[in-house]
C-alpha cells in the first residue's frame, strides 16, 4: 500500500485534483478510486512493474471512466 500512497503524493504535487479518492479493503481485495483514469492506469502499471501478475485496462465508452484490474 505504500507504493499506492507514494504515487498519490507524487501525482498531487503536479496536479492537486489528480488523486486517490478512496481505498476500500475487502478481504484479500483492494479497490482504489481515483479522480482520473490516467492515474488509475499509472497505478496499474506501477503494481505490474513491482509485483508482476496481470493488468487489465478497460476503457469505458465514456472516456472519463476507466477500470484497471491487477491480480497476482
Secondary structure as the mmCIF struct_conf table of DSSP 4:
data_model
#
loop_
_struct_conf.conf_type_id
_struct_conf.id
_struct_conf.beg_label_comp_id
_struct_conf.beg_label_asym_id
_struct_conf.beg_label_seq_id
_struct_conf.end_label_comp_id
_struct_conf.end_label_asym_id
_struct_conf.end_label_seq_id
HELX_RH_AL_P HELX_RH_AL_P1 UNK A 2 UNK A 14
TURN_TY1_P TURN_TY1_P1 UNK A 16 UNK A 17
BEND BEND1 UNK A 18 UNK A 19
STRN STRN1 UNK A 20 UNK A 26
TURN_TY1_P TURN_TY1_P2 UNK A 27 UNK A 28
STRN STRN2 UNK A 29 UNK A 34
BEND BEND2 UNK A 35 UNK A 35
HELX_RH_AL_P HELX_RH_AL_P2 UNK A 37 UNK A 51
BEND BEND3 UNK A 53 UNK A 53
STRN STRN3 UNK A 54 UNK A 59
BEND BEND4 UNK A 61 UNK A 62
TURN_TY1_P TURN_TY1_P3 UNK A 63 UNK A 64
STRN STRN4 UNK A 66 UNK A 71
#
